[in-house]
Amino acid sequence: MSEALFYHNPKCSKSRKALDIIDTHNINIKVILYLKDKITKSMLKEILDSSGLSIRDIIRSNEKEYRENNLDNLNLTEDELLNLILKHPKLLQRPVFVFNNKAIIGRPPEDVLKII
């Protein structure tokens, strides 16, 4: 069995569905409840490095925290955006699945299959 990380919000139906898909593949998963458990900047950087996504690709732009912090300001640096995600973890796209040195956002949930 392989180990994997799954950044999960149990209140999100897409996150629950992606977790169900992963569970059917006998993958040993460490579930990170990122809204409750502390995430770090290095964890976020691992997601970026393993996914090939930009910082803005992993930010939920429909959250009030996005508007309140003027995250549509294109002059914000990656480091500033990372710090804002750490301060407001609700901004992190969900779910995020990290497996075999690759990461993917499970939207739609079936996308997790792309790295299994």
Secondary structure as UniProt FT lines:
FT   STRAND          3..7
FT   TURN            10..11
FT   HELIX           13..23
FT   TURN            24..26
FT   STRAND          28..32
FT   TURN            34..36
FT   HELIX           41..51
FT   HELIX           55..58
FT   TURN            61..62
FT   HELIX           64..68
FT   TURN            69..72
FT   TURN            74..75
FT   HELIX           78..87
FT   HELIX           89..91
FT   STRAND          96..99
FT   TURN            100..101
FT   STRAND          102..105
FT   HELIX           109..115
//
